[in-house]
Amino acid sequence: MSNSATAARRSAIYLLDQILGEGRLLSECLVAGALDRLPPEDRARAQRLALETLRGIERADRLLENHLNRAPALTVHNALRLGAVELCNGEAAHGVVNSMVEIIGRSRKHGRLKGLVNAVLRKVAAEGPEAWPKMRVPRLPEWLRDPLVAAWGPEAVGGMEQAHFAGAPLDLTLKPGRDAPAGETLPTGSVRLINAGQVSALPRYTAGDWWVQDAAAALPVQILAPKVGERVLDLCAAPGGKTLQLAAAGADVTALDISEARIERVRENLSRTGLSAQVVAGDALDHTGQYDAILLDAPCSATGTIRRHPDLPFAKDGSEFGDLIDLQSRMLAHAWTLLKPGGRLVYCTCSLLPDEGEVQIEEALPQYSDMSVDRTALNIPGIEKDWITEEGGLRLRPDYWLDRGGMDGFYIACLNKSARAHAFR
């Protein structure tokens, strides 16, 4: 049994404890240094194991409940869940069972339960791999599933859940004229890699020829269509994929984000890729200036990113939706004052909820006599007609391109500001 594998599993169990027990997002755990002591390979493995367990937790719990009189303490339960997911996905029983027994056995609080862990996981090893594929695709929790079914229907949500369970491939955006690791070039121009492994070990990573960015997340900048020399504001810029796109197009970019820690990631990505932008840590609602074009990727529920962030439904409960919707409305109103007459603004959210997308634009349009939706901006490669919404925005969902790995859920609209003076109705 590898000490490295056991260390990664122990860290994955800690992440599960934090997400399922404390309601913390995986990203918060990582920023707090949860995996800093591990070498890169083990960090990647720990994250992968935690994410795979969250995706398959419904199935794991169904298997485990057959062998448990009651749910054990959370840490023990999470060790069993992780072990069950690994066993049912082809990992050798000897290594998985021994690792979990060692991890629990060394716990001062739970060491006495190592025998339970051993017995239960051996039973799962015997029956789980055959039962696993016959179980239903894991479902979203009701607090999220219900509004999505109301918006898109049960069949579409079933497709989204398939995409969530499958997980997300790795999508790359290339600097103009540069090559990427071998993969599938998608209709919108992104390059998709399956089972890519450690990102920093991929060819041309250090050279900065590409960056990681879901194919859906790459579309807002394509729709904004920045021009060389234009003053462009990227609001809520971190982690910086869209900033890199804007800079690579030759725009004079100001990248703003409220988080100093997150804006540091933008600086790191700019440095690695050799691109330049003015980077500012600050509140978007306090920002001043005048810009030719603005990209507003507004704070949102992030419900469109569950393919790659399966922790989200477990760490949240929807209680923050109302505040986010109000913030989006205020940010759009303020961003409109920063846009020069004749300019254009792309509003987008990585949300599946119409209240954070379609409804925001439907409610904004009557308020401004100088605001109009530019449908022609959506005439870019790879956009399918049935993705375009009634008000002229673009609705992307995880069940689109399901046969090739899906995409993040997004809403995107391009708003033109007339050359006349701004008028509020």
ZAMARGU-4260 file (C-alpha; in steps of 0.2 Angstrom, whole numbers, plus 5000, padded with zeros to 4 digits):
<rodrens>
0) 5000/5000/5000 | 5007/5017/4995 | 5010/5030/5008 | 5006/5043/4995 | 4989/5035/4991
5) 4984/5035/5009 | 4990/5053/5011 | 4979/5058/4997 | 4964/5048/5003 | 4966/5055/5021
10) 4966/5073/5013 | 4951/5069/5002 | 4941/5063/5018 | 4946/5079/5027 | 4939/5089/5012
15) 4923/5079/5012 | 4921/5083/5031 | 4923/5101/5028 | 4910/5101/5013 | 4897/5090/5021
20) 4900/5094/5039 | 4904/5113/5039 | 4896/5119/5022 | 4912/5125/5015 | 4916/5125/4997
25) 4931/5115/4990 | 4938/5132/4984 | 4938/5139/5001 | 4947/5124/5008 | 4960/5125/4995
30) 4963/5144/4998 | 4964/5140/5017 | 4979/5128/5013 | 4970/5111/5016 | 4982/5102/5003
35) 4997/5113/5004 | 5008/5100/5013 | 5005/5087/4999 | 5016/5086/4983 | 5007/5091/4967
40) 5003/5073/4962 | 4994/5069/4978 | 4985/5086/4979 | 4978/5082/4962 | 4973/5065/4968
45) 4965/5071/4984 | 4954/5083/4974 | 4949/5071/4961 | 4944/5058/4975 | 4934/5071/4984
50) 4925/5077/4968 | 4922/5059/4962 | 4914/5054/4980 | 4903/5070/4979 | 4897/5065/4962
55) 4893/5047/4967 | 4888/5050/4985 | 4870/5045/4982 | 4875/5028/4975 | 4888/5026/4988
60) 4875/5029/5002 | 4863/5017/4995 | 4876/5003/4995 | 4882/5007/5012 | 4865/5008/5020
65) 4863/4989/5017 | 4878/4986/5029 | 4875/4999/5042 | 4862/4999/5056 | 4864/5018/5058
70) 4875/5031/5050 | 4892/5032/5059 | 4902/5048/5063 | 4904/5059/5048 | 4923/5056/5046
75) 4920/5037/5046 | 4905/5039/5035 | 4915/5049/5022 | 4929/5036/5023 | 4917/5023/5019
80) 4909/5033/5005 | 4926/5037/4997 | 4931/5018/4998 | 4914/5013/4990 | 4916/5025/4976
85) 4934/5019/4972 | 4929/5001/4974 | 4915/5003/4962 | 4925/5012/4949 | 4938/4998/4948
90) 4951/5002/4961 | 4960/4986/4969 | 4950/4981/4984 | 4966/4977/4994 | 4973/4994/4992
95) 4957/5003/4996 | 4952/4993/5011 | 4969/4993/5019 | 4970/5012/5016 | 4954/5016/5024
100) 4957/5004/5039 | 4974/5013/5042 | 4966/5030/5041 | 4952/5027/5053 | 4963/5016/5064
105) 4975/5030/5067 | 4961/5042/5072 | 4961/5045/5091 | 4942/5048/5090 | 4937/5034/5078
110) 4950/5021/5079 | 4939/5008/5087 | 4928/5008/5071 | 4942/5001/5060 | 4935/4984/5061
115) 4918/4991/5055 | 4927/5000/5040 | 4936/4984/5036 | 4920/4973/5036 | 4909/4985/5027
120) 4921/4989/5013 | 4924/4971/5010 | 4906/4968/5007 | 4905/4983/4996 | 4920/4976/4986
125) 4911/4960/4983 | 4894/4967/4977 | 4896/4985/4973 | 4905/4985/4956 | 4890/4975/4949
130) 4877/4985/4957 | 4884/5002/4954 | 4880/5004/4935 | 4862/4998/4938 | 4858/5013/4950
135) 4850/5029/4944 | 4860/5044/4939 | 4862/5054/4956 | 4850/5068/4957 | 4852/5086/4962
140) 4845/5091/4980 | 4827/5096/4979 | 4831/5115/4984 | 4839/5116/4967 | 4831/5102/4956
145) 4813/5109/4959 | 4817/5127/4952 | 4827/5119/4937 | 4813/5107/4933 | 4801/5122/4933
150) 4812/5132/4921 | 4818/5118/4909 | 4808/5103/4912 | 4812/5086/4919 | 4820/5079/4903
155) 4832/5093/4902 | 4836/5092/4921 | 4839/5073/4919 | 4852/5077/4905 | 4860/5090/4916
160) 4862/5077/4930 | 4870/5065/4918 | 4883/5078/4914 | 4886/5082/4932 | 4888/5064/4936
165) 4900/5062/4921 | 4911/5076/4927 | 4919/5089/4916 | 4933/5087/4903 | 4947/5099/4903
170) 4944/5114/4890 | 4958/5125/4885 | 4958/5142/4876 | 4973/5145/4865 | 4983/5161/4863
175) 4981/5166/4844 | 4993/5156/4833 | 4998/5144/4847 | 4996/5125/4848 | 4988/5116/4862
180) 4990/5098/4868 | 4981/5085/4857 | 4963/5085/4859 | 4946/5088/4851 | 4943/5106/4844
185) 4925/5110/4848 | 4914/5120/4836 | 4916/5136/4846 | 4936/5134/4845 | 4940/5128/4862
190) 4951/5112/4864 | 4944/5098/4874 | 4955/5085/4883 | 4948/5069/4891 | 4957/5062/4906
195) 4970/5076/4905 | 4978/5073/4922 | 4989/5086/4931 | 4987/5103/4921 | 5004/5110/4925
200) 5012/5094/4917 | 5003/5097/4900 | 5014/5102/4885 | 5016/5121/4883 | 5008/5125/4900
205) 5024/5134/4906 | 5026/5143/4890 | 5009/5151/4893 | 5002/5146/4876 | 4985/5142/4883
210) 4974/5142/4899 | 4960/5132/4906 | 4943/5138/4903 | 4927/5129/4900 | 4920/5131/4882
215) 4905/5140/4888 | 4915/5152/4898 | 4925/5157/4883 | 4910/5163/4874 | 4906/5180/4882
220) 4922/5187/4876 | 4919/5180/4859 | 4902/5189/4859 | 4910/5205/4865 | 4922/5204/4851
225) 4935/5216/4858 | 4946/5226/4846 | 4964/5231/4846 | 4966/5247/4857 | 4949/5247/4864
230) 4947/5252/4883 | 4938/5236/4890 | 4933/5234/4908 | 4932/5216/4915 | 4921/5217/4930
235) 4923/5202/4943 | 4938/5196/4933 | 4945/5182/4944 | 4952/5169/4940 | 4956/5178/4924
240) 4952/5167/4909 | 4941/5181/4901 | 4955/5194/4905 | 4967/5184/4896 | 4956/5182/4881
245) 4953/5201/4881 | 4972/5205/4882 | 4976/5192/4869 | 4964/5201/4857 | 4975/5217/4859
250) 4962/5227/4870 | 4968/5239/4883 | 4961/5229/4898 | 4956/5234/4916 | 4953/5218/4926
255) 4944/5222/4942 | 4939/5210/4956 | 4934/5213/4974 | 4945/5199/4981 | 4963/5203/4983
260) 4967/5184/4985 | 4958/5180/4969 | 4965/5195/4959 | 4982/5188/4963 | 4977/5173/4953
265) 4974/5185/4938 | 4991/5192/4940 | 4999/5175/4940 | 4989/5170/4925 | 4994/5185/4916
270) 5013/5182/4920 | 5012/5164/4914 | 5005/5169/4898 | 5015/5184/4895 | 4999/5195/4893
275) 4996/5212/4900 | 4982/5221/4909 | 4979/5233/4922 | 4974/5223/4938 | 4963/5232/4951
280) 4957/5225/4968 | 4941/5234/4972 | 4922/5235/4973 | 4913/5235/4956 | 4900/5246/4962
285) 4913/5260/4967 | 4923/5259/4951 | 4923/5274/4940 | 4929/5278/4922 | 4923/5277/4904
290) 4925/5262/4893 | 4922/5256/4875 | 4916/5239/4880 | 4913/5230/4897 | 4912/5212/4902
295) 4901/5210/4917 | 4902/5192/4923 | 4891/5195/4938 | 4892/5186/4955 | 4879/5172/4954
300) 4873/5155/4961 | 4886/5146/4950 | 4873/5133/4947 | 4880/5131/4930 | 4897/5124/4936
305) 4891/5109/4945 | 4900/5097/4932 | 4917/5103/4939 | 4911/5109/4956 | 4900/5095/4963
310) 4903/5102/4981 | 4891/5117/4977 | 4874/5108/4980 | 4881/5101/4997 | 4889/5117/5003
315) 4874/5129/4998 | 4855/5128/5001 | 4849/5142/4989 | 4846/5154/5003 | 4858/5167/4995
320) 4849/5168/4979 | 4838/5183/4983 | 4853/5194/4988 | 4863/5188/4972 | 4849/5193/4961
325) 4848/5210/4969 | 4867/5213/4967 | 4867/5208/4949 | 4854/5221/4945 | 4864/5234/4954
330) 4880/5229/4946 | 4872/5230/4929 | 4865/5247/4932 | 4882/5254/4938 | 4891/5246/4924
335) 4880/5254/4912 | 4885/5271/4918 | 4903/5266/4915 | 4900/5262/4896 | 4903/5276/4883
340) 4889/5280/4871 | 4890/5269/4856 | 4898/5255/4867 | 4893/5238/4871 | 4892/5227/4887
345) 4891/5209/4889 | 4881/5203/4904 | 4884/5185/4909 | 4882/5173/4924 | 4887/5155/4926
350) 4869/5151/4932 | 4855/5139/4927 | 4842/5150/4935 | 4832/5162/4923 | 4831/5175/4937
355) 4850/5177/4936 | 4850/5178/4917 | 4835/5180/4906 | 4824/5189/4919 | 4838/5202/4923
360) 4839/5207/4904 | 4820/5207/4902 | 4818/5219/4917 | 4833/5230/4913 | 4828/5234/4895
365) 4812/5244/4899 | 4822/5255/4911 | 4835/5262/4898 | 4830/5271/4882 | 4848/5269/4876
370) 4849/5250/4879 | 4846/5237/4866 | 4850/5218/4864 | 4862/5215/4850 | 4857/5198/4843
375) 4870/5199/4829 | 4884/5198/4842 | 4878/5179/4844 | 4883/5175/4826 | 4899/5166/4830
380) 4905/5149/4826 | 4897/5134/4835 | 4881/5143/4842 | 4865/5134/4838 | 4849/5143/4835
385) 4839/5135/4848 | 4851/5141/4861 | 4846/5159/4858 | 4832/5165/4869 | 4817/5176/4866
390) 4824/5192/4872 | 4840/5189/4862 | 4852/5182/4874 | 4861/5165/4874 | 4856/5151/4886
395) 4869/5137/4888 | 4866/5121/4898 | 4876/5106/4904 | 4865/5094/4894 | 4870/5103/4878
400) 4884/5093/4869 | 4881/5079/4881 | 4889/5066/4870 | 4905/5075/4870 | 4906/5080/4888
405) 4893/5094/4890 | 4897/5112/4895 | 4894/5124/4909 | 4878/5132/4911 | 4878/5151/4906
410) 4868/5165/4901 | 4875/5178/4890 | 4868/5194/4882 | 4876/5208/4872 | 4869/5225/4876
415) 4872/5240/4865 | 4872/5258/4871 | 4865/5270/4858 | 4876/5285/4854 | 4863/5297/4861
420) 4866/5303/4879 | 4861/5290/4893 | 4843/5291/4898 | 4834/5282/4912 | 4816/5279/4911
</rodrens>
